[in-house]
Amino acid sequence: MKHTRSVLVMLLLAAVMLSTAQAQMKSIQEFGVLPTNEASVNAKNLQKAIDWATRSGAALYIEPVEVPYPIDGGIILKKNVSLVGANGPTPRGTRHPEAKRPVGSVFNITDDSKPFIVVESGTRIEGIQFWYSKQELEDPAKVIPYPPTIQLNKMAFTQGVKLADLTFYGEYVAMDFNADPKFKCELILIEHCYGYPLSGEFIRIDYCYDIPRFLHCHVNPAIMREIGYRFSKAVIDSVVDRKTFAYSVNHTDNAQLMDVFTFATWGGIHLGSESYGQLTNFNLDCVAVGIYKEGSNTKNRNWQIAQGSIIANAGNTLEETRPIIIEGQGHTAISNVEAFSGGNGALTNLEKSYDFLWVKGDKRLTISLFGCRMRNYTAADPLTVDNPNAVIQAVACVDHAEELYNRIIQPTK
């Protein structure tokens, strides 16, 4: 009985704290953002709300509704402002009891001319769903190439942005943080975000010289299953055919990627030639290329990659279907990474990969592999080494015959 009372008291306190937090926010409906308005009116009124909030650093509450807020793009989330909704990430969608549409803190975006929202420094977007209700689901030729849903300000320095608990339905590019080299970004935190971008690009970031973080993010074409919508196999194949990466980082210092997932994109993760950092706890499923790592120098173009699995099967040819590709300079430490392949009815695939690791180029680079499980490849050896200057050591790995694989490769003198 005492335990039950304690639990009830804790629940009551949590409810009071949530109610208090919401009371401290201003509802966007107070500024005339309403589900019954035209999209252009809601965009104008949301901008007025943001303009009001920037002076005090206020949070604007995206009040849950039965019919999503129609809204145009071109919104500027000015410095200090937070947009906060009622939802956690909704990886299969929310749904109205009597209609095929999401409910809650949902923006219905139909503007194909401008990014939906451009973020400035010291801003936050959290607990919101973004629905492109006009997006094509069946015919690849009719897919609408919407501008990015969220984009940094490319004409000023953007620092300290948090994006959390967001869900995207029908987007083309979800989050674009490719900065102009003259206006670099810093401290971009993206966590618990879900979607399936029809360009194949979920998060891209370039010129971020203070630790960008992608944490607990998930890309999957089943994102609208609960709502009652699905992408056709032809549309999913078209996403793969774009030969883009779900996650891309370049010109970054010590990037952190943790617990990232993608399904049915051509590439999983691109680690650009001017980047370094750590990639851990990942699953890259039904891709052509899992990880593509480059490097421009031997000092600090190094990546530590650990605790992950790659299912590489989605290339058009075996020669392009590779779990890991490495070229350029720098060191890559790979530990406890598994690769296997097989069929999947959601997309066209080869059910196998060419190898486990392809090493390209002609510049000296170093690679260490420990405890890697390698199978379902067709080459005679899991490592294809086309770089005469590569230095590689594999220890305690297992090949497709379930035999221990230990190997040292060094340049011939």
ABEGO torsion letter per residue (X at the ends): XAAAAAAAAAAAAAAAAAAAAAAABBBAAAAGBBAABBAAAAAAAAAAAAAAAAAAGBBBBBBBBABBBBBBBGBBBBBGBBBBBABBBBAAEBBBAABBBBBEBBBBBABAABBABBBBBGBBBBGBBBBBAABBAABAAABBBBBBABBBBAABBBBGBBBBGBBBBGBABABBABBBAABBBBGBBBBGBBEBBAAGBABBBBGBABGBBBBGBBBBAAAAAAAGBBBBAAAAAAAAAAGBBABBBBGBBGBBBBGBBBBGBABABBBBAABBEBBBGBBBBGBABABBBBBABAAABBBBBBGBBBBBAABABAAABBABBBBEBEBBBBBGBBBBBEBBAABBBAGBBABABBBBEABBBBBBBBGBBBBGBABABABBBABAABBBBBBGBBBAAGBBBBBBBBBBX
